[in-house]
Amino acid sequence: MKIVLDRPRCEGHGLCEEAAPQLMHLDDEGELVLDHEEIGEADVALANAAARVCPVAALRVI
C-alpha cells in the first residue's frame, strides 16, 4: 500500500503527524514530509488514521 500526499492541499496542521509519527513529520518550515510512502500491512491502520484526521483531506491511502 502507499500513502499519497496532495501537497498543494496540505496546510501543515500536523494532526496526521500526531496520528502516525512513524510515517510522517512536519519539517522546520511546516511542510509535511512522508518518511515512508510505501507501507506494509503493519502500518496501514496508522496511515488510515492519519488520512482520516486531515482537515483538508490531503492524504490518501491506496
Secondary structure, 3 states (H helix, E strand, C coil): CEEEECCCCCCCCCHHHHHCCCCEEECCCCCEEECCCECCHHHHHHHHHHHHHCCCCCEEEC
